[in-house]
Amino acid sequence: MTDDKPVRISVELPAAVHRDLVACAQVLGRTTGQTAPDPSKLIVPMIERFMATDRAFAKARRDRAAQAAGGSAEKSG
């Protein structure tokens, strides 16, 4: 069974990346007509989107799943 409990991590960002993250939050706030979100709250959706659209990661994940499925079928057969 997979554990879906969130994991807390601490990340040190370069100052330039943090400035860009703050600017991104401000742009998002302006485009939605709402208060700019906390920049740190943008990190998880950005990582999720990156992994969802990264073709090399998707291929490696599929290959790994196929190997695991093939390996378990060989062991049980």
C-alpha positions as CSV (number, residue, x, y, z in Angstrom):
1,M,0.0,0.0,0.0
2,T,1.3,3.4,-0.9
3,D,1.7,6.0,1.8
4,D,0.1,9.3,0.7
5,K,1.1,11.3,3.8
6,P,2.7,14.6,2.7
7,V,6.5,14.9,3.2
8,R,7.9,18.1,4.6
9,I,11.2,19.2,3.0
10,S,13.4,22.2,3.4
11,V,14.9,23.7,0.2
12,E,17.5,26.4,-0.2
13,L,16.9,28.5,-3.3
14,P,19.3,30.7,-5.0
15,A,18.4,34.4,-4.5
16,A,17.7,34.8,-8.2
17,V,15.3,31.9,-8.3
18,H,13.5,33.2,-5.2
19,R,13.1,36.6,-6.9
20,D,11.7,35.0,-10.0
21,L,9.3,33.0,-7.8
22,V,8.1,36.2,-6.1
23,A,7.7,37.9,-9.5
24,C,5.7,34.9,-10.8
25,A,3.4,35.0,-7.8
26,Q,2.8,38.8,-8.4
27,V,2.1,38.2,-12.1
28,L,-0.3,35.4,-11.2
29,G,-2.1,37.6,-8.7
30,R,-2.4,40.4,-11.3
31,T,-3.7,38.1,-14.0
32,T,-6.3,36.5,-11.7
33,G,-7.3,39.8,-10.1
34,Q,-6.5,38.3,-6.7
35,T,-3.9,38.8,-4.1
36,A,-0.6,37.4,-5.1
37,P,-0.2,33.9,-3.6
38,D,2.6,33.0,-1.2
39,P,5.5,32.2,-3.6
40,S,6.4,29.0,-1.7
41,K,2.9,27.7,-2.5
42,L,3.8,27.7,-6.2
43,I,6.6,25.3,-5.9
44,V,4.6,22.1,-5.6
45,P,2.3,22.8,-8.6
46,M,5.4,23.8,-10.6
47,I,7.1,20.5,-9.8
48,E,4.0,18.5,-10.5
49,R,3.5,20.2,-13.9
50,F,7.2,19.7,-14.8
51,M,7.1,16.0,-14.0
52,A,3.8,15.6,-15.9
53,T,5.2,17.2,-19.0
54,D,8.7,15.9,-18.9
55,R,8.9,13.2,-21.7
56,A,12.1,11.7,-20.5
57,F,10.8,11.2,-17.0
58,A,7.5,9.8,-18.3
59,K,9.4,7.3,-20.5
60,A,11.7,6.2,-17.7
61,R,8.7,5.8,-15.4
62,R,6.8,3.7,-18.0
63,D,10.0,1.6,-18.5
64,R,10.4,1.1,-14.8
65,A,6.8,0.0,-14.4
66,A,7.1,-2.4,-17.3
67,Q,10.2,-3.9,-15.9
68,A,8.5,-4.3,-12.5
69,A,5.5,-5.9,-14.0
70,G,7.6,-8.2,-16.2
71,G,9.8,-9.1,-13.3
72,S,6.9,-10.0,-11.0
73,A,5.3,-12.1,-13.8
74,E,8.5,-14.1,-14.2
75,K,8.8,-14.7,-10.5
76,S,5.2,-15.9,-10.2
77,G,5.3,-18.1,-13.3
